Amino acid sequence: MHSPPSIDISAAEASNQFGSAVDGVESAFLLDCRTPEEYSIAKIDGAVLIPMQEIAERLAELEPWRDKPIIVHCHHGVRSLRVTHWLREKGFHLAQSMTGGIEAWSLEVDPAVPRY
């Protein structure tokens, strides 16, 4: 078995991985673990909002992605790193945390995403 990828992924790498849909199916699941209030201010198209405090009870929603890449992001990367560690403990070995969060995405990938 291959060793899992680094726990961190840059916004640019995440964009390349998430943006490479094959036959309309995304190659990675982009998980936004921020609050609904933060999500209403700024979001990445295609990201699925599951607030950090709801991850455990909504884990079944991630089950189809157990053996596929999951990229977790928050505002700056602190919550997403915690969620990623937790997901890896639950067997989601390909989960990665987007370094710098949506702030980095706005600066490095898509300036149309508002900064807050």
Order of alpha helices (4+ residues) and beta strands (2+ residues): beta-alpha-beta-alpha-beta-beta-alpha-beta-alpha
